[in-house]
């Protein structure tokens, strides 16, 4: 039976400090949930480090007993997206094309920083192959079912969101208490939205990308998925090598919030539209000042990405030799998107860089009068996995999942997705975003509105 009560990192730290639980007990609990034959563990994890996690848990318990724990969160299990190097393991990025590569010689900096704080790495989570989709479909390791209506669609359920699919499901199913993900166009925020949890995309430069297989070096960022804003803030501080500071929730009354009317509200499905409007009503009822206005800079994103944009150009540069050797092992839906980059010239790429620099500067000016931007994280609720075998349906759903979140990566911003649906309804996420280097402000605002917007 899955044990899925909802402890936070702070409550777990308090229980560890008070001796109400141990790291070993937490790890054993997560391992039991992963191994549950009725659960999603076999699809969520591509590798479970049972022995290593138990050994690390015992070490953290011994250090805590000696008053030498490296942080209050030492001993808490976390999952790692299969995009990151973990010493002694092969990094496969959700693919079969890398299975003949040598094991990593060192942890990626993001993984090393989590370990340094005492977090226990419980395993590697499934993902969209090479992170190139917002849906979370994986034909090589199977697709974990998202949290919504798992018994619908001939048992196939609904997509988990991508590309950090397994990380999100590991949280909702009690297989880990925090998840390390990446976000190039929403890959932390979309699976968070599709599973009713919180996902954070930091200003990209704050967390080193070394040791993570790239999708787009220009747009990639590394962020956490977890139950609450506070949980994500704790993990983000560790990942960015910042001090872990208590959040200072902003009062909702008087917050100046911008709802862009350019593109992000187009073609919302009924679940998303209803939940989003109810969230806005709740915020206005307690004094938030919400302005609906055009954000013309968003029109430029489609122009810049007309030939596949940075992901196509930069992924093709990384994959071209691997595709020559192992192209037959790729998901056809992924390799077709990578191959769009073959047509990019050096001049095309330089034009994109210049256009993005201009976009970032103009978007920052547009956001200056406001405390944050608000929009639906994704334009639709999670579609059924079974429906994604149709190429046209897959393409349409993928675009709907990625469209809104991609804007924030393109403007080099920071953003968080909060759950806003009522229990039993389709999961919907609310994105709160700002220009780059306003990460702390976004966390404080998110902490202030978290309970207000939740259904």
CORRA-V152466 format. One record per pair of residues at least 24 apart in sequence whose C-alpha atoms are under 10 Angstrom apart, sorted by the first residue. I is the first residue (numbers start at 1). J is the second residue. Records with the same first field share a line. If there is no record, write none. Layout:
BEGIN
I=J, J
END
This chain:
BEGIN
1=32, 33, 36, 37, 38, 39
2=29, 30, 32, 33, 34, 35, 36, 37, 38, 39, 173, 174, 175
3=29, 30, 32, 33, 173, 174, 175
4=29, 30, 33, 171, 172, 173, 174, 175
5=172, 173, 174
6=171, 172, 173, 174, 177, 227, 228
7=174, 177, 227, 228, 231
8=177, 178, 226, 227, 228, 229, 230, 231, 232
9=72, 73, 76, 77, 177, 178, 226, 227, 228, 230, 231, 232, 234, 235
10=72, 73, 230, 231, 234
11=73, 231
12=72, 73, 74, 75, 76, 177
13=71, 72, 73, 74, 75, 76
14=72, 73
16=61, 64, 72, 73, 74, 75, 76
17=64, 65, 67, 69, 72, 73, 74
19=61, 64, 65
21=61
22=57, 58, 60, 61, 62, 64, 75, 76
23=53, 54, 56, 57, 58, 59, 60, 61, 62, 64, 73, 74, 75, 76, 77, 119, 120
24=53, 54, 55, 56, 57, 58, 59, 60, 61, 75, 76, 77, 120
25=54, 57, 58, 75, 76
26=54, 57, 75, 76, 77, 120, 174, 175, 176, 177
27=53, 54, 55, 56, 57, 58, 75, 76, 77, 78, 120, 121, 122, 175, 176
28=53, 54, 57, 77, 175
29=77, 174, 175, 176
30=77, 78, 122, 170, 171, 173, 174, 175, 176, 177
31=77, 122, 123, 174, 175, 176
32=174, 175
33=170, 173, 174, 175, 176
34=122, 170, 173, 174, 175, 176
35=175
39=144, 145, 173
40=143, 144, 145, 146, 166, 169, 170, 173, 175
41=125, 126, 144, 166, 169, 170, 173, 175
42=125, 126, 141, 142, 143, 144
43=125, 126, 127, 138, 141, 142, 143, 144, 145, 165, 166, 169
44=79, 123, 124, 125, 126, 127, 141, 142, 143, 144, 145, 165, 166, 167, 168, 169, 170, 173, 175
45=79, 80, 81, 82, 122, 123, 124, 125, 126, 127, 141, 144, 166, 167, 169, 170, 175
46=81, 82, 92, 93, 94, 123, 124, 125, 126, 127, 141, 142, 166
47=80, 82, 89, 122, 123, 124, 125, 126
48=79, 121, 122, 123, 124, 125
49=121, 122, 123, 124
50=121, 122, 123
51=122
52=120, 121, 122, 123
53=77, 78, 119, 120, 121, 122, 123
54=120, 121, 122
55=120
56=115, 118, 119, 120, 121, 122
57=118, 119, 120, 121, 122
59=118, 120
60=118, 119, 120
63=118
69=117, 118
70=115, 116, 117, 118, 119
71=116, 117, 118, 119, 244
72=117, 118, 119
73=114, 117, 118, 119, 120, 234, 235
74=114, 115, 116, 117, 118, 119, 120
75=115, 117, 118, 119, 120, 121
76=117, 118, 119, 120, 121, 122, 176, 177, 178
77=118, 119, 120, 121, 122, 123, 175, 176, 177, 178, 179
78=114, 115, 119, 120, 121, 122, 123, 124, 167, 170, 171, 175, 176, 177, 178, 179, 180, 225, 226
79=111, 119, 120, 121, 122, 123, 124, 125, 166, 167, 168, 170, 171, 175, 176, 177, 178, 179, 180, 181, 225
80=110, 111, 121, 122, 123, 124, 125, 126, 164, 166, 167, 170, 176, 178, 179, 180, 181, 182, 224
81=123, 124, 125, 126, 127, 131, 163, 164, 165, 166, 167, 168, 179, 180, 181, 182, 212
82=123, 124, 125, 126, 127, 128, 129, 130, 131, 164, 166, 167, 180, 181, 212, 213
83=108, 124, 125, 126, 127, 128, 129, 130, 131, 164, 180, 181, 182, 211, 212, 213, 214, 215
84=108, 109, 110, 111, 124, 180, 181, 182, 209, 210, 211, 212, 213, 214
85=109, 110, 111, 112, 124, 210, 211, 212, 213
86=111, 112, 121, 123, 124, 211, 212
87=111, 112
89=124
91=124, 211, 212, 213
92=124, 126, 129, 130, 213
93=124, 125, 126, 127, 128, 129, 130, 131, 212, 213, 214
94=124, 125, 126, 127, 128, 129, 130, 131, 138, 139, 140, 141, 142, 163, 330, 331
95=126, 127, 128, 129, 130, 131, 138, 139, 140, 141, 329, 330, 331
96=129, 140, 141, 326, 328, 329, 330, 331
97=129, 130, 322, 323, 325, 326, 327, 328, 329, 330, 331
98=322, 326, 329, 330
104=211
106=211
107=210, 211, 212
108=208, 209, 210, 211, 212
109=207, 208, 209, 210, 211, 212, 239, 240, 241
110=180, 181, 207, 208, 209, 210, 211, 212, 222, 223, 236, 238, 239, 240, 241
111=180, 211, 212, 238, 239
112=238, 239
113=235, 237, 238, 239, 240, 241
114=180, 235, 236, 238, 239, 241
115=238
116=238
117=235, 238, 239, 241
119=177, 178, 235
120=176
121=176, 178, 179, 180
122=175, 176
123=175, 176
124=166, 167, 179, 180
125=164, 165, 166, 167, 168, 169, 170, 179, 180, 181
126=162, 163, 164, 165, 166, 167, 168, 169, 170
127=160, 161, 162, 163, 164, 165, 166, 167, 168, 181, 187
128=161, 162, 163, 164, 165, 166, 187, 331, 334
129=162, 163, 330, 331, 333, 334, 335
130=163, 213, 214, 215, 315, 319, 330, 331, 334, 335, 338
131=162, 163, 164, 165, 182, 183, 184, 185, 187, 213, 214, 215, 216, 334
132=162, 163, 184, 185, 187, 215, 216, 311, 312, 315, 333, 334, 335, 337, 338
133=161, 162, 163, 164, 184, 185, 186, 187, 333, 334, 337, 394, 395, 398, 399, 401, 402
134=159, 160, 161, 162, 163, 164, 165, 183, 184, 185, 186, 187, 188, 189, 190, 191, 378, 397, 398, 399, 400, 401, 402, 403, 405
135=159, 160, 161, 162, 163, 164, 165, 187, 190, 191, 194, 382, 383, 385, 388, 394, 395, 397, 398, 399, 400, 401, 402
136=160, 161, 162, 163, 164, 165, 166, 187, 190, 191, 385, 398
137=161, 162, 163, 165, 331, 385, 388, 389, 394
138=162, 163, 165, 331
139=330, 331, 332
140=329, 330, 331
143=385
144=168, 169, 170, 385
145=169, 195, 384, 385
146=172, 173, 191, 194, 195, 196, 382, 383, 384, 385, 427
147=172, 173, 194, 195, 196, 382, 426, 427
148=194, 195, 196, 381, 382, 383, 384, 424, 425, 426, 427
149=382, 384, 424, 425, 426
150=384
152=384, 385, 386
153=384, 385, 386, 387
154=384, 385, 386
155=385, 386
156=384, 385, 386, 387
157=382, 383, 384, 385, 386
158=194, 381, 382, 383, 384, 385, 386, 387, 388
159=191, 194, 195, 381, 382, 383, 384, 385, 386, 387, 388
160=190, 191, 192, 193, 194, 195, 382, 383, 384, 385
161=186, 187, 188, 189, 190, 191, 192, 193, 194, 195, 378, 381, 382, 383, 398, 401, 402
162=186, 187, 188, 189, 190, 191, 192, 194, 398, 401, 402
163=187, 188, 189, 190, 191
164=188, 189, 190, 191, 192, 224, 225
165=190, 191, 192, 194, 195
166=191
167=191, 192, 224, 225, 226
168=192, 193, 194, 195, 196, 197, 198, 199, 224, 225, 226, 227
169=194, 195, 196, 197, 225
170=225, 226
171=195, 197, 198, 225, 226, 227
172=196, 197, 226, 227
176=226
177=225, 226, 227, 231
178=224, 225, 226, 227, 228, 231, 232, 234, 235
179=223, 224, 225, 226, 227, 232, 235
180=222, 223, 224, 225, 226, 232, 235, 236, 239
181=221, 222, 223, 224, 225
182=209, 212, 214, 215, 220, 221, 222, 223, 224, 225
183=215, 216, 219, 220, 221, 222, 223, 224, 405, 406, 409
184=214, 215, 216, 217, 218, 219, 220, 221, 222, 310, 311, 402, 405, 406, 408, 409, 410
185=216, 219, 220, 221, 311, 401, 402, 403, 404, 405, 406, 407, 408, 409, 410
186=220, 221, 377, 378, 401, 402, 403, 404, 405, 406, 407, 408, 409, 415, 416, 417
187=220, 221, 222, 223, 401, 402, 405, 406
188=221, 222, 223, 224, 225, 405, 415, 416, 417
189=223, 224, 225, 377, 378, 402, 405, 415, 416, 417, 418, 429, 430, 431
190=377, 378, 382, 401, 402, 404, 405, 417, 428, 429, 431
191=225, 377, 378, 382, 401, 417, 429
192=224, 225, 226, 227, 377, 416, 417, 418, 419, 427, 428, 429
193=376, 377, 378, 381, 382, 401, 416, 417, 418, 419, 420, 421, 426, 427, 428, 429, 430, 431
194=377, 378, 380, 381, 382, 383, 401, 419, 426, 427, 428, 429
195=382, 419, 426, 427, 428, 429
196=226, 227, 417, 418, 419, 420, 421, 422, 423, 426, 427, 428, 429, 454
197=225, 226, 227, 228, 229, 417, 418, 419, 420, 427, 428, 429
198=224, 225, 226, 227, 228, 229, 230, 231, 232, 416, 417, 418, 419, 429, 430, 431, 450
199=223, 224, 225, 226, 227, 228, 229, 231, 232, 415, 416, 417, 418, 419, 429, 431
200=224, 225, 226, 229, 232, 233, 235, 236, 414, 415, 416, 417, 418, 431, 432, 433, 439, 442, 443
201=225, 232, 236, 405, 408, 409, 413, 414, 415, 416, 417, 433, 439
202=236, 239, 240, 409, 412, 413, 414, 415, 416, 433, 436, 437, 438, 439, 440, 442
203=240, 408, 409, 411, 412, 413, 414, 415, 434, 435, 436, 437, 438, 439
204=409, 412, 413, 414, 436, 437
205=240, 412, 436, 437
206=236, 237, 239, 240, 241, 242, 436, 437, 439
207=236, 237, 238, 239, 240, 241
208=239, 240, 241
213=315, 318
214=311, 314, 315, 318, 319
215=310, 311, 312, 313, 314, 315, 316, 318, 319, 338
216=309, 310, 311, 312, 313, 314, 315, 316, 317, 318
217=310, 311, 314, 315, 318
218=310, 311, 314, 353, 356, 409, 410, 412
219=310, 311, 314, 406, 408, 409, 410, 411, 412
220=311, 409, 412
221=409, 412, 414
223=416
224=416
225=416, 417
227=418, 419
228=418, 419, 446, 447, 450
229=416, 417, 418, 442, 443, 444, 445, 446, 447, 448, 449, 450
230=443, 444, 446, 447
232=416, 443
233=439, 440, 442, 443, 444, 447
236=439, 440
237=440
245=440
246=444
247=440, 441, 443, 444, 445, 446, 447, 448
248=440, 441, 443, 444, 445, 446, 447, 448
249=441, 442, 443, 444, 445, 446, 447, 448, 449, 450
250=441, 442, 443, 444, 445, 446, 447, 448, 449
251=286, 287, 288, 444, 445, 447, 448, 449
252=283, 284, 285, 286, 287, 288, 289, 445, 446, 447, 448, 449, 452
253=283, 284, 285, 286, 287, 288, 289, 448
254=284, 286, 287, 288, 289, 290, 371
255=283, 284, 286, 287, 288, 289, 290, 370, 371, 372, 445, 448, 449
256=287, 288, 289, 290, 291, 369, 370, 371, 372, 373
257=283, 288, 289, 290, 291, 292, 367, 369, 370, 371, 372, 373, 374, 432, 433
258=289, 290, 291, 292, 293, 294, 295, 366, 367, 369, 370, 371, 372, 373, 374, 375, 432, 433
259=290, 291, 292, 293, 294, 295, 372, 373, 374, 375, 376, 432
260=291, 292, 293, 294, 295, 296, 298, 373, 374, 375
261=291, 292, 293, 294, 295, 296, 298, 375
262=292, 293, 294, 295, 296, 297, 298, 299
263=294, 295, 296, 298, 299, 403, 404
264=295, 298, 374, 375, 376, 377, 378, 379, 400, 403, 404, 405, 407
265=375, 376, 378, 379, 404
266=379, 400
267=379, 380, 400
268=376, 378, 379, 380, 381, 400
269=378, 379, 380, 381, 400
270=379, 380, 381
271=379, 380, 381, 421, 425, 426, 427, 428
272=376, 377, 378, 379, 380, 381, 420, 421, 426, 427, 428, 429, 430
273=376, 379, 380, 428
274=421, 428
275=376, 419, 420, 421, 422, 425, 426, 427, 428, 429, 430, 453, 454, 455
276=374, 375, 376, 377, 420, 421, 428, 429, 430, 431, 453
277=376
278=420, 421, 453, 454, 455
279=419, 420, 421, 430, 449, 452, 453, 454, 455
280=374, 375, 430, 452, 453
281=452, 453
282=449, 452, 453, 454, 455
283=449, 452, 453
285=452
286=449, 452
288=449
289=370
290=370, 373, 374
291=370, 373, 374
292=374
294=366
295=363, 366, 367
296=362, 363, 366
297=358, 359, 360, 362, 363, 366, 407, 411
298=359, 363, 404, 406, 407, 408, 410, 411
299=407
300=355, 356, 359, 407, 410
301=355, 356, 359, 403, 406, 407, 410, 411
302=403, 407
303=352, 355
304=348, 349, 351, 352, 353, 354, 355, 356, 359, 410
305=352, 410
307=337, 340, 341, 342, 343, 344, 348
308=337, 338, 339, 340, 341, 343, 344
309=340, 341, 344, 348, 349, 352
310=341, 344, 349, 352, 353, 356, 410
311=337, 338, 340, 341
312=336, 337, 338, 339, 340, 341, 342, 343, 344
313=337, 338, 339, 340, 341, 342, 343, 344, 345, 346, 348, 349
314=338, 341, 342, 344, 349
315=339, 340, 341, 342
316=340, 341, 342, 343, 344
317=341, 342
333=391, 394, 395
356=410, 411, 412
357=410, 411, 412
358=411
359=410, 411, 412
360=408, 409, 410, 411, 412, 413, 435, 436
361=411, 412, 435
362=411
363=408, 410, 411, 412, 413, 434, 435
364=411, 412, 413, 434, 435, 436
365=435
366=435
367=433, 434, 435
368=434, 435
370=434
371=432, 433, 434, 438, 441, 442, 445
372=415, 431, 432, 433, 434, 435, 438, 441, 442, 445, 446
373=415, 431, 432, 433, 434, 435, 442
374=415, 417, 430, 431, 432, 433, 434
375=404, 405, 417, 429, 430, 431, 432, 433
376=404, 405, 417, 418, 420, 428, 429, 430, 431, 432
377=401, 402, 403, 404, 405, 406, 415, 416, 417, 418, 419, 428, 429, 430, 431, 432
378=402, 403, 404, 405, 417, 428, 429, 430, 431
379=403, 404, 405, 428, 429
380=426, 427, 428, 429
381=425, 426, 427, 428, 429
382=426, 427, 428
404=431
405=431, 433
408=433, 434, 435, 436
409=435, 436
411=435, 436
412=436, 437
413=437, 438, 439
414=438, 439, 440, 441, 442, 443
415=439, 442, 443, 446
416=442, 443, 446
417=446
418=446, 447, 449, 450, 451, 453, 454
419=450, 451, 453, 454, 455
420=450, 451, 452, 453, 454, 455
421=453, 454, 455
422=454, 455
423=454, 455
425=455
428=455
429=454
430=454
END
